[in-house]
Amino acid sequence: MLGLNGTPFQPATFQLTGIPGMQTGQAGVALVFCILYLISITGNLTILALVTGEPALHQPMYYFLSMLSLNDLGVSFSTLPTVLAVFCFNYHHVGFDACLVQMFFIHTFSFMESGILLAMSLDRFVAICDPLRYASVLTHNRILAMGLGILAKSFTTLFPFPFLVKRLPFCKGNVLHHSYCLHPDLMKVACGDTHVNNIYGLFVVIFTYGVDSVFILLSYVLILRAVLAIASREQRLKALNTCMSHICAVLAFYVPIIAVSMIHRFWKSAPPVVHVMMSNVYLFVPPMLNPIIYSVKTKEIRRTILQVFYKPQS
């Protein structure tokens, strides 16, 4: 692509593809995405309302759960404008600067989710390995500091990305493979020297997903060791049961990431639709599943929901 002065330029808009190769069935896809958004937004707002309004849930575990729900809302609202525009209104264009802003927020909230899951694993570690000091270790001020630290870490590491992308010319077209803007997708249509973007992107992934996943795994090794030291089988199962919701949330988040990485590494000839669908799973499934997981697996959340629904009848 050449501008009026004969030099590579930045397009005024990018064209969002949605799902490559899908010429029909847009109405069905739009319905699926609308249902996913409805479940995700309603579920996470419900979790936030329950934790805020129920004094029995004013505990460290549920404060971290509130962070997770708030972050999942951020993920959903980051993708919502362009996804609905593409599938519901057949509008496939997004402005260059708007695309960079969306890219920044999508990646920031995704990296924040990893940090929050790490903080939640610390909560479970303290609750099981040092229960007598649980309240004194995870005070309100420390929980707030952890939340602000996760936000600051994600914001500062992702802040350079829009500027690193903006400096590049785009001479390979303006068609993106997704219904939202992602950094790897933009790199495919950029020309010039993208080494800085790629190296910094790899550093950020290792610094966030890599480090967080290692510490989550380490925390569960220590938790398992503490649980196996409990004499009573019933108490062992009870202790492990308090971790099941978090384990499910970790799997829902990291399994799609691992799958995407494996496809990029070992199946480079995969059709574009495979990459798009895996990215959709990675961005849409965890925000939808997390409130369901915690509502089903956490007795206190389940009891509070039942109390809310049955209160008018009592």
Phi, psi and chi 1 to 4 in degrees:
 res  aa     phi    psi   chi1   chi2   chi3   chi4
   1 MET       -  129.4  -83.3 -169.3  168.4      -
   2 LEU  -120.9  138.6  -62.7  178.7      -      -
   3 GLY   -80.8 -173.5      -      -      -      -
   4 LEU   -64.5  -28.0  -64.9  176.7      -      -
   5 ASN   -90.0    7.5   59.9   -3.8      -      -
   6 GLY    79.9   15.0      -      -      -      -
   7 THR  -113.5  153.4   58.6      -      -      -
   8 PRO   -56.5  143.6  -24.2   34.4      -      -
   9 PHE  -135.6  173.9   75.8  109.9      -      -
  10 GLN   -97.1  126.7  -65.4  168.1  -13.1      -
  11 PRO   -66.4  150.0   24.4  -32.8      -      -
  12 ALA   -67.0  -33.5      -      -      -      -
  13 THR  -140.1  158.3   63.1      -      -      -
  14 PHE  -107.0  150.0  -74.2  108.0      -      -
  15 GLN  -102.2  120.7 -178.2  176.4  -21.7      -
  16 LEU   -87.8  135.4  -57.8  172.2      -      -
  17 THR   -88.4  -37.8  -57.1      -      -      -
  18 GLY    90.3 -108.8      -      -      -      -
  19 ILE  -119.2  111.4  -61.4  179.3      -      -
  20 PRO   -56.8  136.3  -22.7   33.2      -      -
  21 GLY    84.2   -6.1      -      -      -      -
  22 MET   -94.7  102.3  178.7  171.5  -74.0      -
  23 GLN   -93.7  -25.1  -53.0  -59.6  -31.2      -
  24 THR  -122.3  170.6   60.1      -      -      -
  25 GLY    79.9   17.4      -      -      -      -
  26 GLN   -62.2  -35.1  -66.3  -74.4  -13.5      -
  27 ALA   -64.0  -40.8      -      -      -      -
  28 GLY   -66.6  -40.4      -      -      -      -
  29 VAL   -64.5  -42.2  175.0      -      -      -
  30 ALA   -60.7  -40.2      -      -      -      -
  31 LEU   -63.9  -42.1  178.5   61.1      -      -
  32 VAL   -61.1  -46.9  170.5      -      -      -
  33 PHE   -65.2  -38.7  -83.1  113.2      -      -
  34 CYS   -62.8  -40.3  -72.7      -      -      -
  35 ILE   -65.1  -43.2  -67.7  172.8      -      -
  36 LEU   -60.3  -45.5  -69.7  175.7      -      -
  37 TYR   -64.1  -41.2  -82.3  122.5      -      -
  38 LEU   -62.6  -46.5 -178.3   62.8      -      -
  39 ILE   -64.3  -45.2  -64.8  173.1      -      -
  40 SER   -63.8  -51.3  174.7      -      -      -
  41 ILE   -67.5  -45.1  -66.4  171.8      -      -
  42 THR   -64.4  -44.4  -56.7      -      -      -
  43 GLY   -63.4  -45.3      -      -      -      -
  44 ASN   -72.5  -34.3  -73.9  -63.9      -      -
  45 LEU   -65.2  -36.2  -74.9  175.4      -      -
  46 THR   -64.3  -44.7  -59.6      -      -      -
  47 ILE   -59.5  -46.0  -65.7  -67.7      -      -
  48 LEU   -62.0  -41.9  -74.1  171.9      -      -
  49 ALA   -65.6  -41.2      -      -      -      -
  50 LEU   -65.2  -46.8  -69.2  175.0      -      -
  51 VAL   -66.8  -37.2  174.4      -      -      -
  52 THR   -70.4  -40.3  -57.0      -      -      -
  53 GLY   -93.7  -12.3      -      -      -      -
  54 GLU  -107.6  110.9 -178.8   56.9   47.5      -
  55 PRO   -58.0  -31.1  -24.0   33.3      -      -
  56 ALA   -64.8  -19.4      -      -      -      -
  57 LEU   -97.6    8.1  -60.3 -179.4      -      -
  58 HIS   -83.0   68.6  -67.4  176.2      -      -
  59 GLN  -133.4  158.6  -59.2  176.4   32.4      -
  60 PRO   -52.0  -44.0  -29.6   36.1      -      -
  61 MET   -56.7  -41.1  173.6 -178.1  175.0      -
  62 TYR   -82.6  -23.1  -57.2  109.2      -      -
  63 TYR   -65.7  -42.9  -68.8  143.6      -      -
  64 PHE   -64.7  -37.7  -71.5  121.4      -      -
  65 LEU   -62.4  -37.4  178.0   57.4      -      -
  66 SER   -63.4  -40.9  -63.8      -      -      -
  67 MET   -59.4  -43.9  -68.6 -176.5 -163.0      -
  68 LEU   -62.6  -43.1 -174.4   65.4      -      -
  69 SER   -66.5  -41.0  -66.3      -      -      -
  70 LEU   -63.6  -40.4 -165.7   59.7      -      -
  71 ASN   -67.3  -40.0 -171.9   78.1      -      -
  72 ASP   -63.6  -34.7  -76.3  -20.3      -      -
  73 LEU   -63.5  -39.2  -73.4  172.3      -      -
  74 GLY   -62.0  -41.8      -      -      -      -
  75 VAL   -61.2  -46.2  174.0      -      -      -
  76 SER   -64.1  -46.4  -63.6      -      -      -
  77 PHE   -72.0  -21.7  -76.3  120.1      -      -
  78 SER   -69.6  -37.0  -65.2      -      -      -
  79 THR   -92.4  -21.3   59.1      -      -      -
  80 LEU   -55.9  -47.3 -173.2  143.3      -      -
  81 PRO   -57.9  -48.8  -23.4   34.3      -      -
  82 THR   -77.4  -33.9   53.6      -      -      -
  83 VAL   -64.1  -46.2  170.8      -      -      -
  84 LEU   -66.6  -36.5  -67.9 -171.6      -      -
  85 ALA   -62.6  -42.0      -      -      -      -
  86 VAL   -70.8  -50.1  168.7      -      -      -
  87 PHE   -90.4  -27.2  -68.3  107.7      -      -
  88 CYS   -97.0  -32.3  -64.7      -      -      -
  89 PHE  -119.0    3.8  -57.7  102.5      -      -
  90 ASN    54.7   34.9 -160.0   30.6      -      -
  91 TYR  -106.7  116.3 -175.2   79.2      -      -
  92 HIS  -109.2   11.6  -68.6  -99.9      -      -
  93 HIS  -111.9  143.6  -63.3  -79.4      -      -
  94 VAL  -139.4  138.4   60.0      -      -      -
  95 GLY   -63.4  153.2      -      -      -      -
  96 PHE   -58.4  -51.5 -178.8   83.1      -      -
  97 ASP   -67.1  -38.1  -70.3  -27.0      -      -
  98 ALA   -62.7  -35.5      -      -      -      -
  99 CYS   -65.1  -41.5 -174.3      -      -      -
 100 LEU   -65.7  -39.3  -63.9 -173.4      -      -
 101 VAL   -64.4  -45.2  170.9      -      -      -
 102 GLN   -62.6  -42.5 -175.5 -174.9   49.6      -
 103 MET   -57.0  -45.0  175.3 -160.1   71.0      -
 104 PHE   -60.9  -47.5  170.5   76.1      -      -
 105 PHE   -70.7  -38.2  -80.5  109.0      -      -
 106 ILE   -60.6  -49.5  -71.3  175.8      -      -
 107 HIS   -68.9  -36.8  -71.7  -57.7      -      -
 108 THR   -63.2  -48.4  -62.1      -      -      -
 109 PHE   -66.3  -33.0  -76.2  119.1      -      -
 110 SER   -66.3  -43.6  -63.3      -      -      -
 111 PHE   -69.5  -33.9  -72.6  127.4      -      -
 112 MET   -63.0  -37.0  -78.4 -179.1   62.2      -
 113 GLU   -60.3  -39.9 -178.6  131.4   -9.5      -
 114 SER   -62.5  -42.8  178.0      -      -      -
 115 GLY   -65.8  -37.7      -      -      -      -
 116 ILE   -66.8  -40.4  -66.6  169.7      -      -
 117 LEU   -63.3  -35.0  -70.8  172.2      -      -
 118 LEU   -65.2  -43.9  173.3   58.1      -      -
 119 ALA   -62.2  -37.3      -      -      -      -
 120 MET   -68.6  -33.1  -63.7  174.7   81.7      -
 121 SER   -68.4  -35.0   71.1      -      -      -
 122 LEU   -63.3  -40.2  174.3   63.6      -      -
 123 ASP   -59.1  -45.7  167.7   80.5      -      -
 124 ARG   -68.0  -36.1  -67.6  -61.8   83.2 -152.3
 125 PHE   -62.0  -47.3  167.9   74.9      -      -
 126 VAL   -67.0  -40.6  176.3      -      -      -
 127 ALA   -63.1  -34.2      -      -      -      -
 128 ILE   -95.5  -40.3  -67.5  175.2      -      -
 129 CYS   -86.8  -24.4  -62.8      -      -      -
 130 ASP  -144.9   61.9 -162.6    0.6      -      -
 131 PRO   -63.1  -29.4   22.1  -32.5      -      -
 132 LEU   -68.5  -25.1  -63.6  179.3      -      -
 133 ARG  -104.7   11.9  -62.9 -177.7   57.3 -152.9
 134 TYR   -57.0  -51.9 -179.7   66.0      -      -
 135 ALA   -68.5  -32.6      -      -      -      -
 136 SER   -79.9  -27.1   61.6      -      -      -
 137 VAL   -79.6  -50.3  171.2      -      -      -
 138 LEU   -96.5   71.6  -65.3  175.2      -      -
 139 THR   -78.2  167.7   62.2      -      -      -
 140 HIS   -59.2  -41.9  -70.3  179.4      -      -
 141 ASN   -65.0  -39.3  -72.0  -22.0      -      -
 142 ARG   -70.2  -38.2  -76.6  177.3 -179.9  165.9
 143 ILE   -63.6  -43.8  -67.1  170.9      -      -
 144 LEU   -62.0  -42.5  178.5   61.0      -      -
 145 ALA   -63.4  -39.1      -      -      -      -
 146 MET   -64.9  -42.9  -69.5  170.2   67.8      -
 147 GLY   -62.3  -44.8      -      -      -      -
 148 LEU   -67.0  -35.0  -67.4  176.0      -      -
 149 GLY   -64.5  -41.2      -      -      -      -
 150 ILE   -63.2  -43.7  -66.8  167.2      -      -
 151 LEU   -62.5  -46.6  174.4   60.8      -      -
 152 ALA   -64.0  -42.2      -      -      -      -
 153 LYS   -62.1  -46.7  173.6 -170.9  170.6 -174.9
 154 SER   -67.3  -42.5  -60.3      -      -      -
 155 PHE   -64.0  -47.1 -177.1   86.8      -      -
 156 THR   -69.5  -37.1   53.4      -      -      -
 157 THR   -72.6  -30.9   52.9      -      -      -
 158 LEU   -91.9  -16.7  -89.6  -62.2      -      -
 159 PHE   -57.5  -37.6 -173.3   73.1      -      -
 160 PRO   -68.8  -19.7  -20.1   32.9      -      -
 161 PHE   -57.2  -51.1  -91.7  114.4      -      -
 162 PRO   -57.6  -36.6  -24.1   34.3      -      -
 163 PHE   -73.5  -35.8  -59.1   99.8      -      -
 164 LEU   -66.0  -34.3  -69.9  173.8      -      -
 165 VAL   -75.9  -40.5  174.0      -      -      -
 166 LYS   -63.9  -25.9 -163.4  173.3  179.4   66.3
 167 ARG   -76.5  -13.5   70.2 -176.0  177.1   86.5
 168 LEU   -88.1  144.8  -64.4  171.6      -      -
 169 PRO   -83.1  155.9   28.2  -31.7      -      -
 170 PHE  -122.5   99.7  -69.9   82.3      -      -
 171 CYS  -114.5    7.0   57.3      -      -      -
 172 LYS  -107.1   22.0  -61.3  178.8 -177.1  177.7
 173 GLY   102.8 -178.8      -      -      -      -
 174 ASN  -130.0   22.0   68.2  -25.7      -      -
 175 VAL   -97.1  121.3  178.6      -      -      -
 176 LEU  -101.1  152.2  -55.7 -179.4      -      -
 177 HIS   -86.4   -9.4  -69.7  153.0      -      -
 178 HIS  -112.3  176.3  -61.1   78.0      -      -
 179 SER   -96.2   16.1   53.2      -      -      -
 180 TYR  -154.1  171.0   37.6   80.4      -      -
 181 CYS   -99.5  125.3  -61.7      -      -      -
 182 LEU  -126.1  150.0  -63.9  176.1      -      -
 183 HIS   -59.7  -47.3 -177.4  -99.6      -      -
 184 PRO   -60.2  -35.4  -23.6   34.7      -      -
 185 ASP   -66.6  -40.7 -144.7    9.9      -      -
 186 LEU   -66.5  -34.6  -70.8  168.8      -      -
 187 MET   -64.5  -26.1  -70.5  -59.8   95.7      -
 188 LYS   -71.5  -24.6  -67.9  177.8 -178.2  177.6
 189 VAL  -106.7   -0.2  -64.7      -      -      -
 190 ALA   -87.4  151.6      -      -      -      -
 191 CYS  -125.2 -178.1   51.8      -      -      -
 192 GLY    88.4 -165.4      -      -      -      -
 193 ASP   -86.6  106.7 -171.6    2.6      -      -
 194 THR  -102.3   11.1   60.7      -      -      -
 195 HIS   -60.8  -41.4  -75.2   91.6      -      -
 196 VAL   -61.5  -45.0  174.5      -      -      -
 197 ASN   -60.4  -45.9  -64.5   65.9      -      -
 198 ASN   -67.6  -42.8  -65.9  -31.1      -      -
 199 ILE   -67.5  -43.3  -67.7  171.9      -      -
 200 TYR   -67.2  -37.8 -174.6   70.0      -      -
 201 GLY   -60.6  -42.5      -      -      -      -
 202 LEU   -64.6  -40.6  179.2   61.3      -      -
 203 PHE   -60.4  -44.6  163.2   75.2      -      -
 204 VAL   -64.3  -41.6  170.7      -      -      -
 205 VAL   -61.8  -45.9  168.7      -      -      -
 206 ILE   -66.6  -40.7  -65.3  173.6      -      -
 207 PHE   -67.8  -26.4 -178.1   61.6      -      -
 208 THR  -105.1  -75.4   51.6      -      -      -
 209 TYR   -57.9  -45.1  -66.5  152.0      -      -
 210 GLY   -63.9  -53.0      -      -      -      -
 211 VAL   -65.1  -44.8  173.5      -      -      -
 212 ASP   -61.4  -44.9  -68.7  -13.3      -      -
 213 SER   -65.2  -36.3   59.8      -      -      -
 214 VAL   -64.2  -44.7  167.5      -      -      -
 215 PHE   -71.2  -32.6  -82.2  104.8      -      -
 216 ILE   -63.2  -46.2  -70.2  172.4      -      -
 217 LEU   -61.8  -42.2 -178.1   60.9      -      -
 218 LEU   -62.9  -41.7  176.5   61.9      -      -
 219 SER   -62.3  -36.3   67.9      -      -      -
 220 TYR   -77.9  -26.1  -89.1  101.4      -      -
 221 VAL   -63.7  -44.7  169.2      -      -      -
 222 LEU   -67.8  -37.5  -63.4  175.0      -      -
 223 ILE   -63.4  -45.5  -72.9  171.2      -      -
 224 LEU   -62.6  -39.7 -174.6   59.8      -      -
 225 ARG   -63.2  -40.5 -172.4  176.7   70.0  172.6
 226 ALA   -68.1  -38.1      -      -      -      -
 227 VAL   -67.6  -41.3  168.3      -      -      -
 228 LEU   -66.5  -19.7  -67.7  177.1      -      -
 229 ALA   -81.2   -9.4      -      -      -      -
 230 ILE   -76.2  131.0  -60.4  174.5      -      -
 231 ALA   -70.6  -43.5      -      -      -      -
 232 SER   -78.1  128.8  169.6      -      -      -
 233 ARG   -64.5  -39.2 -179.2  175.3 -179.4  -85.6
 234 GLU   -62.7  -42.0 -177.3  180.0  -12.5      -
 235 GLN   -68.3  -34.0  -69.0  -60.9  -42.9      -
 236 ARG   -63.1  -46.5  -72.5 -160.4  -60.9  -92.2
 237 LEU   -64.5  -38.3  -67.1  175.8      -      -
 238 LYS   -63.9  -41.6 -176.1  177.7  179.4 -179.3
 239 ALA   -65.3  -44.0      -      -      -      -
 240 LEU   -66.6  -33.8  -74.8  175.4      -      -
 241 ASN   -63.2  -30.4 -169.1   54.2      -      -
 242 THR   -69.2  -14.7   63.2      -      -      -
 243 CYS   -98.7   -9.8  -60.5      -      -      -
 244 MET   -62.4  -40.5  -71.3  -51.5  -60.6      -
 245 SER   -61.0  -45.5  -62.2      -      -      -
 246 HIS   -66.2  -40.4 -179.3 -107.2      -      -
 247 ILE   -60.6  -43.6  -68.1  173.0      -      -
 248 CYS   -62.8  -40.9  -68.3      -      -      -
 249 ALA   -64.6  -40.8      -      -      -      -
 250 VAL   -63.1  -44.4  169.0      -      -      -
 251 LEU   -64.7  -41.1  -68.5  175.7      -      -
 252 ALA   -63.0  -28.6      -      -      -      -
 253 PHE   -88.3  -46.3 -179.9   74.0      -      -
 254 TYR   -85.2  -29.2  -82.5  103.9      -      -
 255 VAL   -61.5  -46.6  167.2      -      -      -
 256 PRO   -61.5  -36.4  -24.1   34.7      -      -
 257 ILE   -62.6  -45.1  -67.1  176.4      -      -
 258 ILE   -63.8  -40.4  -65.3  171.5      -      -
 259 ALA   -63.4  -43.9      -      -      -      -
 260 VAL   -61.6  -43.4  169.0      -      -      -
 261 SER   -63.5  -42.3  -58.9      -      -      -
 262 MET   -64.7  -39.0  -64.3  -65.7  -75.7      -
 263 ILE   -65.3  -44.2  -70.7  173.4      -      -
 264 HIS   -63.4  -33.2  -82.3  -72.5      -      -
 265 ARG   -84.7  -43.4  178.5   66.6  179.3   85.7
 266 PHE  -112.1   -9.0  -61.7  107.4      -      -
 267 TRP  -134.1   63.6 -167.6   14.4      -      -
 268 LYS   -68.5  -20.1  -65.1 -178.2  179.0  179.9
 269 SER   -91.3   10.4   61.4      -      -      -
 270 ALA   -61.1  141.6      -      -      -      -
 271 PRO   -59.1  150.0  -19.6   30.8      -      -
 272 PRO   -55.0  -31.3  -25.5   33.7      -      -
 273 VAL   -64.4  -29.4   66.5      -      -      -
 274 VAL   -66.2  -46.7  174.1      -      -      -
 275 HIS   -62.6  -40.4  -63.6  -80.1      -      -
 276 VAL   -65.6  -45.2  170.9      -      -      -
 277 MET   -65.2  -39.0  -65.9  -53.0  -64.0      -
 278 MET   -67.0  -37.3  -70.9  -52.8  -56.6      -
 279 SER   -65.2  -38.1  -64.4      -      -      -
 280 ASN   -64.3  -41.6  -72.6  -21.7      -      -
 281 VAL   -61.2  -44.2  170.1      -      -      -
 282 TYR   -62.5  -36.9  158.5   61.1      -      -
 283 LEU   -93.2  -26.8  -74.0  174.4      -      -
 284 PHE  -104.2  -29.8  -69.0   98.6      -      -
 285 VAL   -73.9  -49.3  170.6      -      -      -
 286 PRO   -57.2  -46.2  -27.5   37.0      -      -
 287 PRO   -61.4  -28.3  -24.7   35.6      -      -
 288 MET   -79.6  -40.2  177.5 -162.0   67.6      -
 289 LEU   -77.2  -35.3  -80.5 -175.9      -      -
 290 ASN   -56.2  -49.2  -73.8  -23.1      -      -
 291 PRO   -65.2  -31.8   18.1  -29.2      -      -
 292 ILE   -67.8  -45.6  -63.3  174.7      -      -
 293 ILE   -58.1  -49.4  -70.5  170.2      -      -
 294 TYR   -72.5  -26.6  -83.7   90.3      -      -
 295 SER   -73.3  -35.4  -62.4      -      -      -
 296 VAL   -82.8  -42.3  171.9      -      -      -
 297 LYS   -91.8  -15.9  -62.4  -63.4  -65.6 -178.8
 298 THR  -104.1  115.9  -52.5      -      -      -
 299 LYS   -61.2  -40.5 -177.9  172.6   61.5  176.9
 300 GLU   -66.4  -41.6  -69.5   77.6    6.8      -
 301 ILE   -64.4  -44.7  -64.8  -73.4      -      -
 302 ARG   -62.4  -42.3 -168.1  167.0   61.4 -113.5
 303 ARG   -64.7  -40.9 -177.9 -169.9  -59.7  127.4
 304 THR   -64.7  -39.9  -55.6      -      -      -
 305 ILE   -62.6  -44.1  -67.8  174.2      -      -
 306 LEU   -63.0  -39.3  -67.3  174.3      -      -
 307 GLN   -63.4  -39.4  -72.9  175.5   -9.0      -
 308 VAL   -64.3  -44.5  169.5      -      -      -
 309 PHE   -74.7  -29.8  -78.9  102.0      -      -
 310 TYR   -97.3   -4.4  -75.0  101.3      -      -
 311 LYS   -60.6  -43.1 -171.9  177.1  -68.7 -176.8
 312 PRO   -62.3  -23.9  -22.9   34.9      -      -
 313 GLN   -88.1  -15.3  -59.1  177.4    9.4      -
 314 SER   -85.7      -   58.4      -      -      -
